[in-house]
Amino acid sequence: MTSWEERIDAVWADAAGGAVDDEVIERIDALAAERGTDDARAEFERAGARDSAGRPEEAVALYRRALELGLDEEHRPQAVIQLASSLRNLGENEEALALITAEQDNAKDSPYGDAIAAMHALVLASSGRPTEGLSVALLALVPHLPRYHRSMTAYARELAAPPR
C-alpha cells in the first residue's frame, strides 16, 4: 500500500506540465479528507491545488489555515511563498510584502531562501518598487556567481539605498 505522501505526490506528478483543473482539485480534496480539516498538511495541499488552478482567492484562506495549524519546516516556507504569491495575484501587495519579508528574516539558511527572495522581488516590483526588487534579486544571486561578490553586493545595496 502506498503512503498518503506518495499518493499526493502521484497526483501532482500526473498534473505536471498540464493544467490543474477540477479533477486535480477533487483528487487532492479526497486525499485531504482522509486527514481531516484540522491537518495542516491536508489544508496546504488543498490550497496548492486551488492556487495551481488559478483560484488564488480560494487558496488564501486555506494557506492561512495550514499555517495556523502548524506546518513542518519543509512545507511552512512553501506555504508562505505560495500565500504571498496568491496575495500578490489578488493585488494585496502590502500584506504579501509583510508576509514574505518576515519569512526572509526567519529563513536565512533555508533551502527556500532563493525562492523567498524571488517572491520578495516580485512583490516589490508589483508594489511599484522595481528597483528595490532588483536589489533583492541581485543579492540572492550573488552567492551563485563565480566572482564579483563584493562589487555586485555593493551595487545591489546601492540600488536599495534611499536617494541622498
Sequence and secondary structure as in RCSB ss.txt:
>XXXX:A:sequence
MTSWEERIDAVWADAAGGAVDDEVIERIDALAAERGTDDARAEFERAGARDSAGRPEEAVALYRRALELGLDEEH
RPQAVIQLASSLRNLGENEEALALITAEQDNAKDSPYGDAIAAMHALVLASSGRPTEGLSVALLALVPHLPRYHR
SMTAYARELAAPPR
>XXXX:A:secstr
   HHHHHHHHHHHHTTS   HHHHHHHHHHHHHH TT HHHHHHHHHHHHHTT HHHHHHHHHHHHHH   TTT
HHHHHHHHHHHHHHTT HHHHHHHHHHHHHH TT TTHHHHHHHHHHHHHHTT HHHHHHHHHHHHGGGSSS HH
HHHHHHHHHHS   
